[in-house]
């Protein structure tokens, strides 16, 4: 199912792509340490990672592996204790809070498990909000086009309470897309959805990636979701312990989901234990 993802220098992670694609995410020696009283907690321990434009990547790991910390750093919601993070060519690891806010608005489209929609705001207005913060003209036209792209052109004036969970998540995806960011960062985007809605949302992400070349990064605990992406990165104890391409990514809606236990066994066997000895730290 998976094969080792190597760059031109033979190390985990690509330094460059044969097609000349640039790195949207370029992390170099990132560490993150939290202090809890007299105790130091090392959440990330020297992570190096590149994700190229147009990739569809999932980041996985058990509880305490550092994946949530890494997600916060990738999303410019937190800064590393040391190391460098280049997002679309910009070193964001030492920026001020105000500069980080601007980067988040321009370069990152967020999709969360809980949708994070305003209760009394229509779908159209929800999607307009990032454009209001960013400034510029044509907000309504762009927001409408984004909603139409996720199949909600006939739900522009609906409130979240008038939409299903899957429709609310599609509003969130449209909101993430509307600023034309460098990447979409999604945290368990199907976690609160029923099976049918989850498939529909995965179909949208696959379409955005395959047809429009949008870079998508999932942070997920769900191995079934990970098998729909093109590359799986595994964390353990704050380190990347495996980084593999998915040989045959699943197409959303075309395969029946196995039991969670069977699926977890499969992906952990392939990614954690199925690699070469030199992959592991």
N, C-alpha and C positions, 0 to 999 in steps of 0.2 A: 504493500500500500504506500509506504513512504520510502524516500531515498534521501541520503544526506545532502544538505544544501551547502555547497562550497563556492567560495569566490575564486577569483583568478589566482590569488595567492595561496589557495589550498586550505584556508582556514574557514571555520564556520562563519557564514554571513558573506554576502557578495560585496566585493570592493567596487566592481563595475559590472555592467551588463553588456553582453555581446551586441545588443541593439543600441547601446549608448544611453540607456535610461539612467537618470540621476537618482541619488538616494533622497527620498523624502525624509526619512528618519536615519540619522547617523549618530549613534551613541558610542562614546569612547570612554571606557574605564569608569562608568558611572557607579558611585556608591551612595548609599543612603543610610544614615545612622540616626536613630531616635534615642533620646535619653529619658528613662523612666526612673526618677529618683537617682540612685547611685548606679543603676544598671544601664548599660549601653546595648541597644538592640540594633543589630546590623541587618536591615531589611534587604539591601542590595549590596553585593560584594564584587564590584569590578565587572559590570556588565558591558559587553561590546555587542553592538547590534546594528545592522543596516537593513532597511526596508526600502525597496525601489519603487518608483512611481509605477502605478498600475498593478501592484501586487494585492492579493487578498490573503491576509495572514490572520491566524488565530494564535493567541498567547494563552497557554494553559499552565496549570500547576496546582498542587494540593494546597490546602490551607496553610498559611505561613511561608509559602514559597517566595513571596515578594511580588506576585503578579499585580495586586492592587496598587502597591507602591509604584511599580513600573508604569502602570496605567496613568497614575496621577502625574508622573513626570512626563510621560509622552504627551499628555493633554495640557501641559504647562499649568497644572493646578498645584504643583509642588516643584521644588528645585532640589537637585542632588546635593549631597554633602561634598562630593568631589567628582571630577570628570567633566566631560563636555557633551552637550547635546545640540546637534545641528538639525533644525527643522526647516526643510525646504531651503537649505543653504544658510540659514540664520542661526548663529550661536545663541541659544535662548537660556543657557544654563546660568547666566549671571545677570539677567535682565531684572529691572525693577518690576514691582507689582503692576504698575500702570502700563508698562510696556508689554508685560505678559498678557494682560487683559486684551490689548490690541492684537497681539499674535493669536490668541485664542479665537477672537472674533473673525479674523481674516483667514487664518490658515487651517483651522480645525473645525470640523463639523461633528458635534457630539450627539450620540444616540444612547439613551439610558434605559435600563430595565423598567423603570417606573414612569417612563414617557416625559415627565417633568413639563407638563402643559399647564397653562393658567386656566383655572376653572371657568372664568367668566369671559373668556376671550375666544373669538371665532377662529376656525382653522386658518383662514386667510391672514388674520391679524397675527396669529402665532408665528406664522412663517415670515411675516414682514418684520418681526421684531429685530432679528440680527441686522437687517438692512437699515433699520432706524438708527441703531447704535453705530453702524459703520458709515452712515451718510450716503449720499448719492441719490440719483433719480431713478424713476421707473420701479419703485418698490412693489407696488400692487401687481404690475404686469409680471415681474420676476417671481413673486410669490405664487401667483396663479399658475404660472408655467411649472413651477416646482411641484405644486400639488397635483397638477395634471399628469406629471411624469410618474407619480406613484399611484395613479388611478383614483384620485379624489377630486377631480374637476367638478363633480356635482355635489360636493360637500363643503364648499367654500365658506358658507355662512353658519355652519354647524358648530355648536359648543362641544367640548369634550364629553359632556354627559349625554350627548346625542349621537355619539360615535361608539362603535365596538372597540375592544382592546386592540385588535389588529389595525383598525382605522386610526386610532390614536397614535399607534407607533408609526404608521405611515405619515401622519402629520409631522411627527418628530423627525423622520427621515427627510421629508421635504424641507423642514427648517434647517437641518444640517447641510443640505445641498445648496441652499439658495445663495450663499455667499461665494460659491465655487471654491471651496477650500482645497488645500493641498492634500488633505486626507480626511476620511471619516473614521472616528474612533468610537467604537460601539462596545458598551459594557453590558453583557448578557442581554442582547436586544430581544431575544425570544423568551426570556425567562418567565415573564408574566402572561404569556399567551397560551391559548389552547393549541392543539396540534395543527389544526387547519390554518389558523392565523399565523402560527410560526412558520409554516411552509410558505405562505404568501409573502411574508416579510423576507425570508431567505431568497425567494425568487427575485424580489426587488433588488436585494443586495447583489446577487449574482448578475443580474441584468446590468446594473449600474457599473459593475466592475468589468464585465466582459464586453459590453457594447460601448460604454463611454470611457473605459480605462480609468475609472476612479479608484484611487488607492483606499483600501478598506482594512482596518485593523480591528479584530474582535478580541476582547478579553472574555474568556468563557471557561467554565468548568465542565461543559457539556461536550463529550467526545463526538457525539453525533453531529452537532453543529460544526465542530472543528473539521470533520471529514468533508464538509461542503466548501471549505476554503482551500487555497492552493498550497499553503505552507503552514506548518505547525511548529511553534517555538515552545519548548518546555522549560519551566523554571523549577529549581529545587534549592532551598536554603540560600536564596538570594543570588543564584548563579544560573546561567543558561546551560543546561545539561544536554540538550538535544535540539537540533534545528533541522527540520526535514521538509522536503517538498512532498506533497500528496500526489502520488503517481496517477491516480484516477479519482479526482474530486467528484463527490456525489452531486447530481443535479437535483435541486429541490423539487420535491413532488414525484420523483421517478423511482424512489426506493422506499421500501417499508422499513420503519424504524424497528430495530431489534430491542430486546430488553436492555435496560440501562446497565445491568451487570455484565451482559455479554459485550456490549459496546465498550464499556470501560476496560474490560479485560483485553479487548483487541487493540485499542489505541495505546494502552500502557505497555503491552507486549511489544508493539512495533516501535514506539517512540522511546520508551524508557530502557527497554532491554534488548531491542533488536538491532542496535547500531554497532559500529566498530568500537573497539576498546579505547582508541585515542579520542573519541568524542567526549568522553566523560571526565569531569573534573575530580 
